[in-house]
Amino acid sequence: MTEARVAMIRERLEQAFAPVELEVVDDSHRHRGHPGARDGRGHFQVRIVSPAFAGMSRLARHRAVYEAMGALMQTDIHALNIEAVSENDS
């Protein structure tokens, strides 16, 4: 299931931002027993570099990533650690 979740996250980010660099890490195993993980949703880290983030504040970048995740935030993702940068920031 975790590989499928990582694939879904990657697909949505690739479609929304055409990244030049994208890393998605499933950290769910590190959060077993955590109250937020009891419902089966996962913990993930994302590092994404995209020209789409140029001129955006950090908050705006995070909001854009959450928007791209859509319903996955309610069904598959409990926590999402985001590092979103433009090519000039990396």
Summary of the structure (lengths in Angstrom):
residues: 90
radius of gyration: 13.0
end to end distance: 31.2
largest distance: 39.3
contacts: 257
relative contact order: 0.24
helix: 47%
strand: 26%
